[in-house]
Amino acid sequence: METNQQPLTHKFVAVLNKKIPVANLMNALGHMSAGLSASYPNIPEMRFDTYTDKDGGNHKNISDNPFIILAADNSNKIRTLRNLLIASSIHFVDFTSTMTVGTYVEQQQRTKETPELELEYYGICLFGEINQVSELTRKFSLWR
């Protein structure tokens, strides 16, 4: 079997607030992951591929890139990372407590009415060049 391995240059990282219940974090991670892919300007860098099993079944749109899940001690650590990502022009999507409970219209209104410094961040999901992303996220530990 011939493989044409190309080196990985990018990775996904999610940083989740460990003070939030896991069920809420899984919801947030789903929303952030979908949004991250939907809004990225260069989808081929995300290297979505089809994995085929021995029986010929296709498992579509799995990225070849690593997806690392990290833990943040609190919302402020995620806020600080968010500001660094903005300054570094790294693509990200975040999720806050205002984005839960009620309809999406109520969630959007609640977010609009909340100053950024009062937002409680559940998590942030980012995609970028491996070395740059690793440098910005090195202070966080692996999710356990």
VEXZANU-149135 format. One record per residue: x, y, z of N, C-alpha, C, O, CB in turn. Coordinates in nm, 4 decimals, m for minus. Glycine has a CB too. Layout:
       npx       npy       npz      capx      capy      capz       cpx       cpy       cpz       opx       opy       opz      cbpx      cbpy      cbpz
         X         Y         Z         X         Y         Z         X         Y         Z         X         Y         Z         X         Y         Z
...
//
This chain:
       npx       npy       npz      capx      capy      capz       cpx       cpy       cpz       opx       opy       opz      cbpx      cbpy      cbpz
    0.0841   m0.1182    0.0000    0.0000    0.0000    0.0000    0.0885    0.1244    0.0000    0.1769    0.1386    0.0845   m0.0956   m0.0001    0.1219
    0.0648    0.2116   m0.0925    0.1457    0.3328   m0.1052    0.0821    0.4453   m0.0251   m0.0378    0.4710   m0.0361    0.1610    0.3739   m0.2537
    0.1628    0.5114    0.0549    0.1137    0.6277    0.1282    0.1982    0.7478    0.0907    0.3202    0.7389    0.0772    0.1168    0.6036    0.2818
    0.1320    0.8575    0.0745    0.1993    0.9817    0.0403    0.1816    1.0768    0.1589    0.0980    1.1671    0.1563    0.1422    1.0439   m0.0935
    0.2616    1.0545    0.2618    0.2479    1.1351    0.3831    0.3034    1.2745    0.3621    0.4176    1.2928    0.3202    0.3184    1.0679    0.5007
    0.2199    1.3713    0.3921    0.2634    1.5098    0.3894    0.2747    1.5566    0.5342    0.1889    1.5245    0.6164    0.1644    1.5999    0.3070
    0.3787    1.6315    0.5657    0.3958    1.6753    0.7051    0.2799    1.7638    0.7503    0.2236    1.8413    0.6729    0.5286    1.7510    0.7213
    0.2465    1.7494    0.8778    0.1414    1.8325    0.9352    0.1991    1.9693    0.9693    0.3097    1.9792    1.0224    0.0796    1.7656    1.0611
    0.1244    2.0738    0.9389    0.1702    2.2098    0.9651    0.0773    2.2861    1.0593    0.1149    2.3909    1.1118    0.1834    2.2851    0.8351
   m0.0438    2.2342    1.0811   m0.1445    2.3024    1.1611   m0.2035    2.2078    1.2645   m0.1856    2.0863    1.2568   m0.2551    2.3592    1.0717
   m0.2742    2.2653    1.3615   m0.3464    2.1823    1.4571   m0.4666    2.2577    1.5117   m0.4742    2.3805    1.5075   m0.2540    2.1383    1.5718
   m0.5590    2.1796    1.5626   m0.6751    2.2306    1.6338   m0.6440    2.2230    1.7827   m0.5776    2.1298    1.8281   m0.8052    2.1499    1.5977
   m0.6919    2.3207    1.8583   m0.6816    2.3161    2.0036   m0.8120    2.3701    2.0609   m0.8638    2.4721    2.0155   m0.5580    2.3983    2.0553
   m0.8637    2.3005    2.1605   m0.9757    2.3513    2.2390   m0.9256    2.3691    2.3815   m0.8612    2.2802    2.4371   m1.1003    2.2546    2.2329
   m0.9553    2.4831    2.4397   m0.9232    2.5086    2.5795   m1.0572    2.5252    2.6508   m1.1346    2.6159    2.6202   m0.8297    2.6365    2.5973
   m1.0828    2.4362    2.7461   m1.2110    2.4327    2.8150   m1.1950    2.4711    2.9618   m1.0966    2.4355    3.0267   m1.2741    2.2938    2.8032
   m1.2931    2.5441    3.0122   m1.2945    2.5915    3.1503   m1.3320    2.4759    3.2421   m1.4452    2.4277    3.2376   m1.3933    2.7103    3.1679
   m1.2382    2.4309    3.3254   m1.2639    2.3120    3.4067   m1.3612    2.3361    3.5213   m1.3961    2.2420    3.5926   m1.1351    2.2605    3.4620
   m1.4063    2.4612    3.5406   m1.5063    2.4906    3.6438   m1.6496    2.4665    3.5937   m1.7443    2.4715    3.6722   m1.4915    2.6356    3.6908
   m1.6649    2.4409    3.4656   m1.7973    2.4228    3.4047   m1.8287    2.2732    3.3973   m1.7397    2.1941    3.3661   m1.8032    2.4879    3.2621
   m1.9534    2.2324    3.4255   m1.9886    2.0902    3.4148   m1.9598    2.0339    3.2747   m1.9801    2.1013    3.1738   m2.1369    2.0704    3.4491
   m1.9123    1.9097    3.2714   m1.8687    1.8474    3.1467   m1.9796    1.8464    3.0413   m1.9509    1.8696    2.9239   m1.8216    1.7053    3.1734
   m2.1029    1.8210    3.0783   m2.2124    1.8195    2.9796   m2.2242    1.9551    2.9093   m2.2457    1.9605    2.7882   m2.3468    1.7834    3.0482
   m2.2105    2.0632    2.9842   m2.2143    2.1969    2.9248   m2.0942    2.2199    2.8334   m2.1057    2.2839    2.7289   m2.2182    2.3041    3.0345
   m1.9781    2.1666    2.8744   m1.8575    2.1825    2.7923   m1.8677    2.1070    2.6607   m1.8204    2.1550    2.5577   m1.7351    2.1350    2.8689
   m1.9292    1.9888    2.6634   m1.9443    1.9118    2.5392   m2.0335    1.9869    2.4408   m2.0065    1.9879    2.3208   m2.0031    1.7715    2.5684
   m2.1391    2.0493    2.4910   m2.2255    2.1319    2.4076   m2.1460    2.2485    2.3476   m2.1539    2.2759    2.2278   m2.3453    2.1844    2.4897
   m2.0704    2.3157    2.4327   m1.9894    2.4288    2.3871   m1.8864    2.3842    2.2839   m1.8665    2.4516    2.1829   m1.9193    2.4958    2.5059
   m1.8211    2.2711    2.3088   m1.7198    2.2203    2.2154   m1.7806    2.1894    2.0793   m1.7207    2.2185    1.9758   m1.6529    2.0947    2.2722
   m1.8989    2.1308    2.0796   m1.9668    2.1038    1.9528   m1.9943    2.2314    1.8750   m1.9665    2.2389    1.7553   m2.0969    2.0300    1.9776
   m2.0489    2.3316    1.9427   m2.0768    2.4594    1.8768   m1.9495    2.5260    1.8256   m1.9456    2.5760    1.7132   m2.1490    2.5531    1.9728
   m1.8461    2.5263    1.9086   m1.7214    2.5919    1.8679   m1.6561    2.5209    1.7506   m1.6073    2.5862    1.6583   m1.6242    2.5977    1.9848
   m1.6544    2.3873    1.7527   m1.5916    2.3115    1.6445   m1.6627    2.3353    1.5120   m1.5990    2.3543    1.4084   m1.5910    2.1623    1.6773
   m1.7960    2.3341    1.5168   m1.8728    2.3593    1.3948   m1.8449    2.5002    1.3427   m1.8237    2.5203    1.2231   m2.0241    2.3404    1.4207
   m1.8453    2.5960    1.4326   m1.8212    2.7332    1.3925   m1.6806    2.7572    1.3412   m1.6602    2.8358    1.2488   m1.8481    2.8240    1.5064
   m1.5840    2.6898    1.4008   m1.4449    2.7054    1.3591   m1.4277    2.6629    1.2137   m1.3665    2.7340    1.1340   m1.3517    2.6235    1.4500
   m1.4819    2.5474    1.1806   m1.4705    2.4973    1.0435   m1.5515    2.5809    0.9460   m1.5073    2.6072    0.8342   m1.5155    2.3524    1.0364
   m1.6707    2.6228    0.9887   m1.7591    2.6982    0.8996   m1.7014    2.8335    0.8608   m1.7320    2.8860    0.7538   m1.8937    2.7178    0.9650
   m1.6178    2.8902    0.9478   m1.5705    3.0264    0.9229   m1.4237    3.0354    0.8822   m1.3713    3.1457    0.8663   m1.5920    3.1090    1.0449
   m1.3568    2.9224    0.8651   m1.2143    2.9273    0.8309   m1.1978    2.9576    0.6820   m1.2624    2.8941    0.5987   m1.1440    2.7934    0.8674
   m1.1129    3.0529    0.6480   m1.1026    3.0947    0.5076   m1.0259    2.9991    0.4155   m1.0365    3.0111    0.2935   m1.0376    3.2274    0.5020
   m0.9491    2.9046    0.4709   m0.8686    2.8158    0.3872   m0.8899    2.6709    0.4309   m0.8014    2.6095    0.4905   m0.7180    2.8538    0.3951
   m1.0074    2.6172    0.4008   m1.0466    2.4829    0.4448   m0.9430    2.3751    0.4100   m0.9223    2.2851    0.4914   m1.1797    2.4463    0.3829
   m0.8765    2.3792    0.2926   m0.7775    2.2736    0.2645   m0.6683    2.2607    0.3706   m0.6146    2.1514    0.3888   m0.7128    2.2997    0.1314
   m0.6334    2.3696    0.4418   m0.5344    2.3605    0.5500   m0.5830    2.2712    0.6639   m0.5025    2.2142    0.7376   m0.5022    2.5001    0.6039
   m0.7141    2.2596    0.6777   m0.7694    2.1756    0.7845   m0.7594    2.0271    0.7503   m0.7819    1.9418    0.8362   m0.9154    2.2130    0.8109
   m0.7264    1.9967    0.6278   m0.6979    1.8606    0.5817   m0.8060    1.7600    0.6208   m0.7787    1.6592    0.6860   m0.5651    1.8151    0.6367
   m0.9287    1.7896    0.5797   m1.0355    1.6930    0.6005   m1.0216    1.5823    0.4980   m1.0031    1.6078    0.3790   m1.1747    1.7600    0.5910
   m1.0308    1.4602    0.5451   m1.0042    1.3442    0.4620   m1.1133    1.2409    0.4844   m1.1897    1.2486    0.5806   m0.8648    1.2849    0.4924
   m1.1191    1.1452    0.3950   m1.2084    1.0316    0.4126   m1.1253    0.9125    0.4550   m1.0320    0.8729    0.3851   m1.2882    1.0010    0.2826
   m1.1586    0.8557    0.5685   m1.0939    0.7348    0.6170   m1.1817    0.6178    0.5730   m1.3031    0.6190    0.5931   m1.0737    0.7375    0.7744
   m1.1196    0.5182    0.5133   m1.1944    0.4032    0.4624   m1.1573    0.2796    0.5419   m1.0394    0.2482    0.5586   m1.1670    0.3810    0.3117
   m1.2602    0.2085    0.5917   m1.2334    0.0869    0.6690   m1.2129   m0.0330    0.5756   m1.2315   m0.0207    0.4545   m1.3495    0.0589    0.7676
   m1.1756   m0.1463    0.6300   m1.1435   m0.2658    0.5526   m1.2609   m0.3122    0.4677   m1.2409   m0.3721    0.3621   m1.1001   m0.3773    0.6450
   m1.3835   m0.2852    0.5125   m1.5026   m0.3258    0.4388   m1.5445   m0.2247    0.3336   m1.6478   m0.2421    0.2689   m1.6159   m0.3486    0.5339
   m1.4670   m0.1205    0.3156   m1.4968   m0.0201    0.2134   m1.5882    0.0910    0.2615   m1.6297    0.1758    0.1826   m1.5586   m0.0860    0.0951
   m1.6200    0.0913    0.3908   m1.7036    0.1983    0.4452   m1.6245    0.3270    0.4607   m1.5102    0.3264    0.5064   m1.7627    0.1568    0.5798
   m1.6866    0.4364    0.4221   m1.6209    0.5663    0.4295   m1.6598    0.6401    0.5571   m1.7761    0.6410    0.5974   m1.6559    0.6507    0.3071
   m1.5608    0.7012    0.6190   m1.5778    0.7834    0.7388   m1.5260    0.9214    0.6994   m1.4066    0.9500    0.7077   m1.5004    0.7233    0.8666
   m1.6199    1.0061    0.6561   m1.5855    1.1312    0.5884   m1.5541    1.2464    0.6833   m1.5984    1.2515    0.7981   m1.6975    1.1715    0.4983
   m1.4750    1.3386    0.6284   m1.4452    1.4676    0.6905   m1.3788    1.4575    0.8271   m1.4149    1.5292    0.9204   m1.5706    1.5460    0.7036
   m1.2814    1.3677    0.8379   m1.1974    1.3573    0.9569   m1.0656    1.4282    0.9238   m1.0024    1.3999    0.8219   m1.1738    1.2055    0.9998
   m1.0259    1.5194    1.0102   m0.9033    1.5933    0.9838   m0.7811    1.5077    1.0136   m0.7790    1.4316    1.1104   m0.8994    1.7217    1.0664
   m0.6798    1.5211    0.9296   m0.5514    1.4569    0.9549   m0.4755    1.5297    1.0667   m0.3860    1.4726    1.1290   m0.4669    1.4535    0.8260
   m0.5116    1.6546    1.0912   m0.4437    1.7368    1.1919   m0.4810    1.6938    1.3331   m0.5923    1.6463    1.3561   m0.4780    1.8845    1.1720
   m0.3900    1.7097    1.4270   m0.4240    1.6797    1.5664   m0.5290    1.7766    1.6193   m0.5385    1.8908    1.5742   m0.2985    1.6850    1.6545
   m0.6069    1.7296    1.7150   m0.7058    1.8120    1.7853   m0.6802    1.7899    1.9342   m0.7142    1.6846    1.9881   m0.8563    1.7745    1.7443
   m0.6215    1.8873    1.9995   m0.5773    1.8775    2.1378   m0.6794    1.9465    2.2281   m0.7245    2.0571    2.1983   m0.4363    1.9401    2.1557
   m0.7155    1.8812    2.3381   m0.8080    1.9391    2.4351   m0.7291    1.9753    2.5610   m0.6661    1.8899    2.6235   m0.9252    1.8399    2.4684
   m0.7339    2.1030    2.5965   m0.6610    2.1540    2.7123   m0.7579    2.2090    2.8166   m0.8733    2.2391    2.7861   m0.5611    2.2629    2.6696
   m0.7098    2.2216    2.9387   m0.7921    2.2704    3.0495   m0.7438    2.4076    3.0956   m0.6240    2.4318    3.1106   m0.7897    2.1707    3.1669
   m0.8406    2.4965    3.1178   m0.8130    2.6272    3.1765   m0.8686    2.6281    3.3180   m0.9748    2.5714    3.3434   m0.8748    2.7428    3.0908
   m0.7980    2.6915    3.4094   m0.8422    2.6985    3.5487   m0.9692    2.7801    3.5649   m1.0485    2.7551    3.6557   m0.7332    2.7574    3.6349
   m0.9891    2.8791    3.4754   m1.1056    2.9668    3.4895   m1.1296    3.0456    3.3612   m1.0530    3.0368    3.2652   m1.0868    3.0631    3.6082
   m1.2361    3.1213    3.3622   m1.2768    3.2016    3.2475   m1.1732    3.3070    3.2101   m1.1499    3.3320    3.0918   m1.4089    3.2684    3.2762
   m1.1111    3.3688    3.3101   m1.0145    3.4753    3.2813   m0.8934    3.4251    3.2031   m0.8368    3.4988    3.1223   m0.9681    3.5392    3.4106
   m0.8538    3.3010    3.2264   m0.7407    3.2451    3.1505   m0.7792    3.2310    3.0032   m0.6965    3.2528    2.9146   m0.6973    3.1069    3.2089
   m0.9043    3.1947    2.9776   m0.9524    3.1846    2.8395   m0.9622    3.3242    2.7782   m0.9278    3.3436    2.6616   m1.0903    3.1127    2.8339
   m1.0087    3.4203    2.8558   m1.0166    3.5594    2.8076   m0.8777    3.6089    2.7657   m0.8624    3.6704    2.6602   m1.0763    3.6527    2.9178
   m0.7777    3.5818    2.8484   m0.6406    3.6236    2.8169   m0.5932    3.5586    2.6877   m0.5346    3.6255    2.6026   m0.5449    3.5880    2.9324
   m0.6181    3.4284    2.6723   m0.5810    3.3596    2.5489   m0.6542    3.4203    2.4306   m0.5942    3.4421    2.3254   m0.6114    3.2095    2.5590
   m0.7818    3.4476    2.4462   m0.8617    3.5073    2.3379   m0.7972    3.6383    2.2897   m0.7863    3.6623    2.1695   m1.0078    3.5335    2.3858
   m0.7555    3.7214    2.3837   m0.6917    3.8481    2.3470   m0.5597    3.8260    2.2736   m0.5269    3.9001    2.1810   m0.6680    3.9329    2.4714
   m0.4840    3.7245    2.3147   m0.3595    3.6913    2.2448   m0.3871    3.6411    2.1032   m0.3133    3.6725    2.0099   m0.2807    3.5858    2.3234
   m0.4935    3.5633    2.0882   m0.5297    3.5123    1.9554   m0.5715    3.6259    1.8632   m0.5367    3.6270    1.7451   m0.6430    3.4092    1.9663
   m0.6455    3.7204    1.9170   m0.6841    3.8376    1.8374   m0.5590    3.9125    1.7928   m0.5460    3.9475    1.6755   m0.7779    3.9318    1.9187
   m0.4668    3.9372    1.8861   m0.3439    4.0113    1.8557   m0.2567    3.9374    1.7543   m0.1837    3.9993    1.6768   m0.2644    4.0360    1.9838
   m0.2653    3.8025    1.7558   m0.1827    3.7211    1.6656   m0.2548    3.6830    1.5369   m0.1981    3.6133    1.4528   m0.1379    3.5956    1.7365
   m0.3780    3.7275    1.5207   m0.4595    3.6949    1.4025   m0.4744    3.5444    1.3811   m0.4683    3.4959    1.2681   m0.3983    3.7577    1.2782
   m0.4939    3.4709    1.4913   m0.5170    3.3266    1.4826   m0.6672    3.3021    1.4868   m0.7391    3.3609    1.5676   m0.4441    3.2497    1.5985
   m0.7124    3.2157    1.3996   m0.8550    3.1867    1.3848   m0.9081    3.1129    1.5073   m0.8510    3.0121    1.5489   m0.8803    3.1039    1.2578
   m1.0183    3.1632    1.5656   m1.0766    3.0998    1.6831   m1.2268    3.1233    1.6884   m1.2807    3.2110    1.6209   m1.0105    3.1523    1.8105
   m1.2927    3.0424    1.7705   m1.4334    3.0602    1.8060   m1.4419    3.0351    1.9563   m1.3845    2.9386    2.0067   m1.5297    2.9623    1.7233
   m1.5138    3.1225    2.0281   m1.5304    3.1023    2.1718   m1.6771    3.0793    2.2054   m1.7653    3.0967    2.1213   m1.4759    3.2227    2.2504
   m1.7012    3.0399    2.3301   m1.8373    3.0112    2.3757   m1.8496    3.0588    2.5193   m1.7631    3.0310    2.6024   m1.8714    2.8584    2.3637
   m1.9577    3.1310    2.5485   m1.9766    3.1877    2.6814   m2.1093    3.1420    2.7430   m2.1942    3.0833    2.6759   m1.9714    3.3404    2.6748
   m2.1240    3.1703    2.8701   m2.2455    3.1322    2.9429   m2.3701    3.2001    2.8867   m2.4807    3.1488    2.9040   m2.2308    3.1664    3.0904
   m2.3546    3.3130    2.8207   m2.4707    3.3824    2.7629   m2.5290    3.3068    2.6438   m2.6385    3.3382    2.5972   m2.4316    3.5237    2.7198
   m2.4566    3.2085    2.5956   m2.4982    3.1321    2.4779   m2.5732    3.0046    2.5160   m2.5885    2.9138    2.4344   m2.3768    3.0969    2.3929
   m2.6195    2.9989    2.6398   m2.6952    2.8834    2.6882   m2.8296    2.9314    2.7416   m2.8465    3.0502    2.7693   m2.6161    2.8061    2.7984
   m2.9228    2.8425    2.7559   m3.0555    2.8645    2.8130   m3.1415    2.9545    2.7238   m3.1031    3.0660    2.6885   m3.0429    2.9261    2.9522
   m3.2568    2.9029    2.6896   m3.3505    2.9788    2.6077   m3.3251    2.9588    2.4596   m3.2458    2.8737    2.4193   m3.3424    3.1257    2.6415
   m3.3936    3.0383    2.3795   m3.3794    3.0295    2.2339   m3.2511    3.0980    2.1895   m3.1900    3.1731    2.2656   m3.5012    3.0927    2.1629
   m3.2109    3.0717    2.0660   m3.0905    3.1380    2.0150   m3.1097    3.2896    2.0112   m3.0131    3.3641    2.0276   m3.0554    3.0854    1.8743
   m3.2324    3.3359    1.9900   m3.2596    3.4800    1.9898   m3.2346    3.5375    2.1298   m3.1722    3.6426    2.1440   m3.4062    3.5087    1.9442
   m3.2835    3.4680    2.2322   m3.2596    3.5123    2.3703   m3.1109    3.5083    2.4036   m3.0606    3.5972    2.4723   m3.3382    3.4245    2.4695
   m3.0401    3.4064    2.3559   m2.8962    3.3946    2.3806   m2.8204    3.5089    2.3140   m2.7301    3.5670    2.3742   m2.8436    3.2595    2.3295
   m2.8569    3.5413    2.1903   m2.7911    3.6525    2.1208   m2.8164    3.7840    2.1936   m2.7254    3.8658    2.2071   m2.8404    3.6623    1.9752
   m2.9401    3.8051    2.2408   m2.9737    3.9281    2.3125   m2.8974    3.9373    2.4437   m2.8452    4.0432    2.4783   m3.1244    3.9355    2.3387
   m2.8908    3.8257    2.5173   m2.8191    3.8231    2.6445   m2.6703    3.8538    2.6224   m2.6094    3.9268    2.7006   m2.8363    3.6853    2.7137
   m2.6130    3.7983    2.5163   m2.4722    3.8258    2.4845   m2.4532    3.9733    2.4510   m2.3576    4.0361    2.4964   m2.4245    3.7377    2.3666
   m2.5438    4.0275    2.3723   m2.5358    4.1681    2.3314   m2.5434    4.2617    2.4517   m2.4853    4.3702    2.4498   m2.6482    4.2012    2.2327
   m2.6143    4.2201    2.5560   m2.6335    4.3040    2.6737   m2.5251    4.2856    2.7809   m2.5283    4.3525    2.8842   m2.7680    4.2751    2.7335
   m2.4301    4.1958    2.7568   m2.3274    4.1656    2.8566   m2.1922    4.2221    2.8136   m2.1429    4.1888    2.7058   m2.3168    4.0135    2.8790
   m2.1318    4.3073    2.8968   m1.9971    4.3560    2.8644   m1.8974    4.2391    2.8581   m1.9111    4.1419    2.9324   m1.9507    4.4607    2.9694
   m1.7992    4.2485    2.7713   m1.7039    4.1391    2.7526   m1.6386    4.0975    2.8833   m1.6198    3.9783    2.9073   m1.5971    4.1791    2.6528
   m1.6038    4.1931    2.9678   m1.5375    4.1596    3.0941   m1.6270    4.0814    3.1894   m1.5776    4.0219    3.2851   m1.4904    4.2855    3.1620
   m1.7574    4.0806    3.1650   m1.8508    4.0049    3.2488   m1.8874    3.8693    3.1884   m1.9588    3.7912    3.2512   m1.9769    4.0859    3.2715
   m1.8398    3.8409    3.0684   m1.8693    3.7118    3.0064   m1.7942    3.6008    3.0789   m1.6768    3.6159    3.1128   m1.8320    3.7132    2.8565
   m1.8621    3.4902    3.1021   m1.7957    3.3720    3.1561   m1.7673    3.2793    3.0387   m1.8599    3.2273    2.9764   m1.8833    3.3006    3.2665
   m1.6400    3.2586    3.0088   m1.6010    3.1744    2.8962   m1.6050    3.0276    2.9348   m1.5425    2.9865    3.0326   m1.4614    3.2121    2.8466
   m1.6790    2.9488    2.8575   m1.6807    2.8036    2.8740   m1.5608    2.7428    2.8025   m1.5038    2.6434    2.8476   m1.8129    2.7433    2.8201
   m1.5232    2.8040    2.6897   m1.4109    2.7503    2.6143   m1.3784    2.8346    2.4935   m1.4471    2.9311    2.4600   m1.4396    2.6096    2.5714
   m1.2708    2.7942    2.4300   m1.2274    2.8568    2.3055   m1.1657    2.7475    2.2195   m1.0949    2.6604    2.2699   m1.1255    2.9744    2.3315
   m1.1923    2.7523    2.0925   m1.1427    2.6526    1.9980   m1.0667    2.7276    1.8897   m1.1172    2.8260    1.8356   m1.2598    2.5658    1.9371
   m0.9467    2.6826    1.8579   m0.8645    2.7542    1.7623   m0.7970    2.6598    1.6643   m0.7849    2.5396    1.6883   m0.7607    2.8365    1.8345
   m0.7539    2.7173    1.5542   m0.6840    2.6420    1.4513   m0.5748    2.7317    1.3964   m0.5986    2.8478    1.3633   m0.7812    2.5937    1.3381
   m0.4535    2.6758    1.3869   m0.3449    2.7548    1.3322   m0.2181    2.6737    1.3165   m0.2160    2.5524    1.3376   m0.3185    2.8740    1.4194
   m0.1131    2.7435    1.2790    0.0179    2.6829    1.2573    0.0677    2.6245    1.3902    0.0603    2.6891    1.4947    0.1197    2.7880    1.2001
    0.1177    2.5030    1.3837    0.1526    2.4259    1.5035    0.2404    2.5031    1.6016    0.2065    2.5114    1.7197    0.2228    2.2990    1.4634
    0.3512    2.5592    1.5567    0.4440    2.6257    1.6486    0.3825    2.7487    1.7142    0.4019    2.7726    1.8334    0.5705    2.6652    1.5751
    0.3091    2.8259    1.6366    0.2473    2.9475    1.6895    0.1381    2.9139    1.7919    0.1301    2.9757    1.8981    0.1882    3.0315    1.5745
    0.0549    2.8159    1.7587   m0.0521    2.7745    1.8496    0.0072    2.7136    1.9768   m0.0395    2.7423    2.0871   m0.1465    2.6731    1.7800
    0.1088    2.6304    1.9616    0.1726    2.5677    2.0785    0.2312    2.6716    2.1726    0.2211    2.6584    2.2945    0.2822    2.4709    2.0341
    0.2915    2.7734    2.1168    0.3508    2.8796    2.1984    0.2435    2.9504    2.2816    0.2655    2.9794    2.3992    0.4247    2.9814    2.1088
    0.1291    2.9779    2.2219    0.0234    3.0515    2.2911   m0.0547    2.9668    2.3918   m0.1172    3.0206    2.4832   m0.0719    3.1087    2.1903
   m0.0510    2.8355    2.3750   m0.1315    2.7478    2.4614   m0.0467    2.6636    2.5575   m0.1008    2.5789    2.6286   m0.2165    2.6556    2.3758
    0.0824    2.6851    2.5607    0.1713    2.5991    2.6398    0.1462    2.6039    2.7898    0.1848    2.5108    2.8606    0.3128    2.6369    2.6136
    0.0830    2.7089    2.8404    0.0581    2.7223    2.9843   m0.0599    2.6377    3.0315   m0.0807    2.6215    3.1517    0.0332    2.8678    3.0191
   m0.1372    2.5839    2.9370   m0.2528    2.5031    2.9733   m0.2135    2.3563    2.9775   m0.1256    2.3128    2.9031   m0.3687    2.5256    2.8742
   m0.2790    2.2796    3.0650   m0.2495    2.1364    3.0751   m0.3501    2.0575    2.9922   m0.4572    2.1074    2.9577   m0.2522    2.0894    3.2230
   m0.3138    1.9347    2.9614   m0.4051    1.8466    2.8904   m0.5292    1.8216    2.9755   m0.5211    1.8103    3.0978   m0.3358    1.7134    2.8544
   m0.6441    1.8132    2.9085   m0.7689    1.7825    2.9783   m0.7604    1.6419    3.0339   m0.7166    1.5503    2.9644   m0.8916    1.7972    2.8842
   m0.8013    1.6237    3.1572   m0.8005    1.4907    3.2205   m0.9362    1.4586    3.2754   m0.9559    1.3513    3.3324   m0.6960    1.4828    3.3320
//
